[in-house]
Amino acid sequence: MMTINYNPDVLSCLANLSNDEVFTPPKLANEMLDLLPQELFKSKEITFLDPVSKSGVFLREIAVRLIEGLKDEIPDLQERLNHIYTKQIFGIGITELTGLIARRTLYCSKMANSKYSVCTNFTDEQGNVKYERIEHTWHKGKCTYCGASEKEYSRKDDLETYAYQLIHTDKPEKIFNMKFDVIIGNPPYQLNDGGGTGSSAIPIYHKFIEQAKKLNPKYLSMIIPARWFSGGRGLNDFREEMLNDSRLKELHDFHDASDCFPGVEIKGGVCFFLWDKDHNNLCKIITHSGDKIVSIKKRPLLEKGLNTFIRYNEAIDVLRKIRSKNEKSFSKIISSNDPFGFDRRVPGSYKRVKPRFKLKKENGLIDFYYNGWQNKGKGYIDIKQIGKNETWINNFKILIPKAWGTGNPATDKLSPLLVEPKSCCTETYLIVGPFEKRQKAESIISYINTSFFHFLVALTKNTQNAMKKVYEFVPMQNFDEEWTDEKLYKKYGLTQDEINFIESMVRPMEV
């Protein structure tokens, strides 16, 4: 019987351990390094920085390339190793533990100056992989640098603070007091902000990119959640800056994060990019699915007149045809959050004050749709509890959830609910309407139930959140008639290839 020796890369195993701080598999690190001009690895002058070192995989793979690339210029192996490790490769551990792991990965020893280290020129334990315990700067219960909650992250000296060195300074260039040609890494993605029951989180990955740019590198590459394309809490300024930055040379988009991080779920997928200081042109957009590239297109990150990135290359021509008719947006007839003013909080607290309603019909009460608190989802409430939009009560309305699906158009389906007059709902729903006649509402539901409608929503909806802005690209129609996909495809002059793409992308719309 044949014996198979299986020796997995320990960093591949480590990459599958945590959803909190997502470690980078070696395969992914090399795909990102492949974006760089490979002649960089043949120069003994080029400097590299991973400012968010976890397992040290980027540092190790950079070293592997430099060791090979410099063998002619520095023939002696030990001399070459000493030069590469002391002059070219630098890292910042995000925690004390990851600093130790990164040193062990890079130097083959957790102490850079030990007798086991492959570099013989270091005189201190950290070498060029630095870690310094940083404290948050608290102001009114939040960190002024990262927004972390003082309640959640004010820690004793023997506990990790998660105050990351790169983003907790106004002068990141002072950390090493030197210039870096290449900055590459996989930053932490979010921090708990102390809201609700402790599950609330704020994104922080954008702060690492902003700080890295301050270091003025020649090249910058990071892998981050793709939610920033069209949403994300507190990301408006970052999104605007990124999408208008002509230095973004290449963007790799993964709708399923497990294609990069096996076993890890990140809603909306992930992306990595190459930012080139000297690039001033279109961006090359590469879409991945599994281990395959499904599309490549050089195009602007922003279509003319838009402020949202369209992640599907094949959708660009379809959207241009639709927008050429200059129709109003369907989002104009969708309410803002909390259409009837039921989202009330206890003063000074995140705790919600729930409306008082009945489960049985009584005289004077109106229908109350509260799905999200109890399974049945319908009760009866006194109209006096309504906080706004009282004039909508006596009309037909369509209720749509403000959160539905996962952001994956292949599985997501919006299920609208037509409700009679004398009704209202909680902040669980948004309102489409209201309407005086049932026929108009039924026509709109026929429209919502098309693949065409879902396709246009999918261009901006990449998580479960679905506030009114995700319907921005959906055009208004004449709602005196019923709508089908066939009528819509014909109206907008879509080709069979474009129709095939729409129907391959979204979930089949069986009603």
N, C-alpha and C positions, 0 to 999 in steps of 0.2 A: 504493500500500500504506500503510495507516494505521500510524503509529508510536505505541506506548504508552509513556509516561513512567512508570516505576515508581520511586518514591522511598520505600523502606521506612524506618521509624523505626529509627535506629541502635540504640536501646535494645532493640527487638524482636530485632534480630540478635544483640546482645550476650547476651541472655537464653538463647540457644541454644548458647553456647560451652562451658559447663562443667557437669559433674556434681558437682564438688567444692564450690564456692561457687555455689549456684544463684541466678542473677540473675533479677529479676522483670520479666516483660513488662509494657509499659504498660497493656495491656488488663486484666491481673490487678490491677495497682495501682489502677486506676480502679474496678474492681468492689469492692475493699476500701474505697476512699474513699466509694463510694456507700452503705455501711452507716451512715456518720455522718449526723447531722442536718445537712442542707445549709445551714441558716441559720448554721452555724459559719463558713462561707466568706463571710458578709456582715458579719462583725464584725472590726474592726481590733484587738480586744483578745485574740483567741484565739491561743494559741501551739501550735505543732506541732513534734514531735521524731521524727526517724528515727534511733534510736540504733545502727543497724547498716547504715549507708549503703554501698551497693555501686556501682550505676550512677547513683544519685541520682534514680531515676525517681519515687519517692514525693514527694520534695521538689519536683521539677519539676511534677508534676500538682497538688500542693497550691497551688503558685504560680499555675498557670493558673486555678484556681478562685477564688483570692483576687483576682487581677487583674481578673477579671470581676465578682466579687461586691462589690468595694469601689469600683467606678468612679463610683458616685453620691456616695459619702461622700468620696472623694478623687479629684476629677475629673482633676487633673493627672497624667499617666501616670508621669513620672519621680519625682514626689513619692510616688506610690502604690507604685512599685517599691521605692524606698528604704525606705519604711515596712515593706512586706511582708518584704523580705529581711533587714532589720536587727532588726526587732521581733517577727516572727511565725514564721519558719521556721528550724529548727535541725537539724543532723545530726552524727553521729559516724561517721567513716570506719572500716571494720573493718581496713583496711590503708592504708599510705601511698598505694598506687596507687589504691584505690577512693576515697580522699579526693580525689585529684586529678580522677578521673573525675566524681565527684559535683559538685564545684565547677564543672567544665566544663559539666555538664548544667544546673546551676541558674543559674549566673551568666554562662554563655556564655564563661567564661574560667577556666583552672585556678588563676589568682590572683585572689582576690576584689577586690583593690584596683587591678587593672590598668586601663589605659585602655579595654580591650575589655569590661570587666565591665558588665553592664546595671545594676548598682547603683553609685552614685557616692559612697556614704557610708562605705565600709569603709576603714580605715587599715592593715589588715594583710592578708597573703596568704590566710589561711585563712577569713576572714569568719566566718560562723556554721556552717561545716562543719569541725569540729575533727578533727584526728588527732594523737595523741600515742603515741609508741612506748612500750609497756608491757612489762615483763618478768614472767615467771611467778614465783611464789613457791614454790620447791621444798622439799619435805619428804619424805624417804624415797623419792625418785625420782618423785614426783608433784606436780603443782601443787595447792596447797591450795584454789584458787578454782575451777579448771575440770577438774581431774583429768588433765590432759595428762601424757604421759610425758616425763620429763627427757631420756631417751635420744633421743626423737624430736624434741623441740621446743626443746632448749637450743641456741640459734643464735648465730652471730657477729653483730656489730653491723650488718653490711651485709645480713643476711638477715632475712626476716619471721619474727616469733616466733609469730604467731597467738594472742597474748595480748590478747583483746578488752577494750577499755577499760571498757565498761559492767559487765562481770561480774568484773573484777579489782580491785574496790574494795568496802570495807564501807560507803562513803558515796557512792552514785551521784549524789546530789543536789548534790555539790560540783563535778561536772564543769562545769556551767554556772551554778551558784548561782542557779537560778531555777525556777519552777514551770511545768509544761507541762499544757495542757488535753488534748491529744491526743498519744498515742504510737503510732506505726505503723511496721511494717517486716517484713522477711524475714530472720530471724537465721541465722547459720551453724548447721548441723544436727549435726555430729559432729566429734570429734577422735580421732586414733589414740592408743591407750593403750599401745602398745608390746608388746602381747601377741602370741603366736604368731609368725608370720613378718612381722609388720608390718601385717597386714590388719585387725587387731582395732580396733574403734572404740567410743567411748562417746558417747551423745547429750549435747549441751550446749544445745539450743534452749530447754529449759525454764528454764535459768538466766537467760536474757534476759527471759523473761516474769516470773519472780520478782523480778528487779531492777527491771523497769519498774513493777511494782506498788508497789515501795518509793517511787517518785517521786510516787505519789498522783495520777495523772492523772484526768481526768473520763472519758476514753475510752481504751481500749487495743485495738489490733487487730494481730494477727500471723498469718503463714501458716507452718505447721510440718508435719512428718510426722504422719500420723494414728496411728502405732504406739502413741502414748501412751494411746489409748482402752482398751487391754486388756493391753499388754505394754510392753517396752522396758527395757533395762538401767538400773537405778538410778532408775526413774521412779515408783516406788510412792507416795512422799510427794507428788510433784507431781500424779499422777493423782488421788489422794484429795482434795487441795486443790481442784483444778479442778472435779472432778465434784460437789463439795459447795458450789461457789461460785454462789450465786443471782444474782450480778452478770453472769454470762455470758448475754447477751441473745440472741445469734444465732450459729449455728454452721453453716458451709458445708462439706460433706463431699464429697470427690472420691476415689472408689475408684481411679481411674487418674490418677496424678500428671501424665501427659502432657497431660491436659485443662487443666492450669494452666501447666505448663512443657513446651512441645512438645519432644519428643526426649529427655526426661529420665525415667529410671526411678527411682522411689522406692517400694520395696516397702511395701505397705499403704496407699498413697495419701497424700494431704495434706488439710489442712483449714485454713480461716481462720475467725476468730471476731471478734465485737464484745463487748468487756467494758465495761459501763456502770456506773460507780460508784453511780448512783442506782437501778439496776434491782434488783428483788427479787421475781422471779416465774419463771414457766416459761421455758425456752429454746426459741427457734424453730430447729428442725433442718431444714436444706435439703440434700437429696441431689442431686448432679449426676452426669450421665453424658453425656460429649461436651459439646455446647453446649446440652443440655437439662436442665431441672429435672425430676426424676422423682418427687420427693415433698417435701411440706412438712408439718411437724407441730409444734405447740407441746406440749412435754412436759418432765418432769423429766429431767435428765441421768442420774440413777440411778433405776432401778425399785426399788420397795420390796424390801429384803432382798438387793439385789445390790451388788457393788462394781466392776462392769464396765459400761462404756457400750455400749449396743446401738445400733449405727450405722444399722441399717435400720429406718425408721419403720414399715414394713408388718409387721415381725416382732413388734412389741410385743404385739398381741392374741393372736398364735399362742403366744408364750412364756407369756403369762398363763394361757391355757387349759392348757398343759402343766404349769406349776408349781402349778396349783390342785389337782392330784392328790397333791401332797406326796410324790412318789416319790424314792427315793434316787438319787444321781448316779452315772452310769456311770463317772465318774472314780475311784470308790472301788475298782474292780477293775483299775485301770491302775497300773503300777509307777511309782516315781520314776525319775529319771535314773540310768543305769548300773546296771541291775537285778542284774548278777552281779559287780560290783566290778572291772571290767577297766580303768577309767579311772584309770591310775596315771601319775604324772609323775616325772621325774628330780628329786631334791631340789634346790630352789632354781632350778628352771627350768620353762618351759612345755612342754618337750619330753615327749611321751608315750612311756611304756614299752609297747611292743607285746607282746601275749602270744605265747608260743612255741607254735605249733600245726603240725599236719601236714596235707598236702593229700591223703594217702591213709589209708584206715581201717587202724588197728592195734588189736590187742587191748588192752582197758582204756580206750580213748579214747571220748569222747562227741562227738556232733555239735556243731559250733561255727559259728554264723552270724556272719560278720564283714563283711558287705557294706559297702563304703566303702574298703576297702584294696585288694582285687583284684576283678576283674570277675566271677569265678565265685561268690564270696560264701559258700561253705561249706567248712569244714575240719573237723579233729578235734583235740581237746585233752584234756589230762589234767585230770581233775576237781579235782586238788589246786591248780590255778591259780585256781579260782573263789574270789572274795573275800567273797561274801555270797549269801544266799538259796539255799543248797545244797539245801534241802528242795523247791525247785521243779523240780529236775532230772528227777525221775521222773514228771512229769505232762505232759499235753498243754498247750501254750501257744500263744497267738497273738502274733506279732511285728508291731509297727507301727513305722514310722520315727519318730524324734523330730523329724525335719524332712521335710516333703513339700509339694509344690506351691509356690506363690508367695504365697498369701494371697488369690488371686482365685477365688471359689467357682465361677465360670463355667468354669474350666479344671482346678481341683484335684480329685483323686480319691485317696482313701486305699486302698491295696492291702494288706490284711492277709495274713499268712502263717501257716498252721496248721502247727506242728511237733510231731513225735512226742516221747514221753518219751526220757530220756537225751540231753538237748540243752541248750544255753545260747547266749548271744549277747553281742556287744560292746555298748558304750554307743551304737552307732548306732541301736539299737532300744529301745523300751519293751515291756513285757510286759502283755498282757491275760490275766488268769488268776492262777494256773494252774488246770487242771481235771483231775479224775480220769477223766471220760468224754469221748470224742471228740464225742458228740452235742451236748453243751452248747456246746463250742467252735464247732461248725458252725452252731448256732443263732445264736450271737453274730456270726459272720461274715455270716450272712444279714441281721442287723440293721445291721451296719456298712455293708453294700452298698446301703442305702436312701438315697433323696434326703432323707428325713426326718432321718436321722442326720447327713448332711453339712451340711444346713441349720443344725442346731443347733450344730455345730462352727464353722461360718462366722461365727456371732455373736460369737465371741471370737478366732478365728484370723485375723489380718490380715497375717501374714507367713508365711514357710515354716516357722518354728519351731512345734512342736506338742507341747509338754510336756503332762503330764496335766491341767493346769488348763484347756486349751482344750476339754476334754470335759465341763466343769462343767455345762452346760445339758442334756446328753443324759441322759434318764431311764433308769433300769434297767427291764428287762422280765422277763417269765417266760421263761426260756431253756430250757424244756422243749418249746418249739414254734418253728417257723420264722417269720420275720417278713418282711412285705412292706409297701410304702408304703400299699397299700389298707387293710390291717389297722390300721396306725398312724393314718392319717387318720380312720378310723372311730372308733377308740378315743378319740381326743382331740376328736372333734366338730368337725373343721375344715370350714370352708365351702369352696365351690368356688373363690371368689376367693383364699382363703388357700392352697389347694392349688396354684392356678395361680401364685401368687407364689413359693412354694417351688420349684416345678419350673422356673420361669423364671430363678431365681437361681442354682441349682446345676447342675453339669455332669450331663448324662443318665447314669444309673447302669447302663449295660450291664455285665453281669457276664461 
